[in-house]
Amino acid sequence: MSKSYLSVHKLLHKLGHPAQGLYKPHKASGSEQIILYTEVTSYCNNKCVFCAIDKVKRKGFIKDEVREKVREFILSQPDIKFLVYFHLVGEPLLYNALDDYIRSLLLPNTELWVCTNGVLLTDDRVRKLRQAGLKNVWFSMFYTNNSDYKKYVRSDNFDSANKNLFNLLSNNKMFDKIRIVTFSENADAIKKAIENKNNVILQTSREKEEWDGESKRNFICISIDGEVCFDWRDYNLDNSIGNICQLDSDTVIREYNKLICASSK
Ligand code: SF4
């Protein structure tokens, strides 16, 4: 692994990526739970200093055939529970067909999460996502004050994101789980807003796990173009095992298990 790869990904780690600290690694074989990232766009409405989005070569939105293959892949493994994140890089709410994609992945063995920066998560969008069947939201409220947001997220979206966050919290009962991540140490307003809301978790920067770089590869990541890799930090999928449209499902699981076996030794 190159030095630049590591340093960029240390920065990405600061993002409080959905994978970080949420789920324990599972067993190499006979595992019943896999985190699956299905990226829906490489575009974003923010330009966070800690993000690799500018280095990502692919552009656009998820291809229809990739969507279909992701669904087929999940259906082919009924004994595995997939925690599905509509994310890898990019802001998923920019994808107009997200609601349809959510509907298509409402399967007996999935738990679906939309991971968003919240800028487009208006009240109307919240209701539409819920109607589509979404039950879990990961909200990255990177900073809780406008000046830090401007400086590190490099956009004027603080007010929109903040307003949408508090609206979401006031409608928390619509969802099974809401997870909020912020780097700001002062998240008092959010803490107050989530008092007695048992389905909401707040993760501040002080609670982040240390980077360890090697032991958290228990993910299947699929880019908008269908490339498959097992490490969300591999933002250009340089270590892709191939394209989901050409790979058969058992090969993906076999390669995944090989990697898990190797990293657990
Ligand atoms: S909001 Fe956009 S720029 Fe910021 S970390 Fe997420 S994908 Fe990257």
Residues whose N, C-alpha, C, O or C-beta is under 5 A from the ligand:
A	BS01	SF4	L15 C44 N46 K47 C48 C51 I53 V89 G90 E91 N117
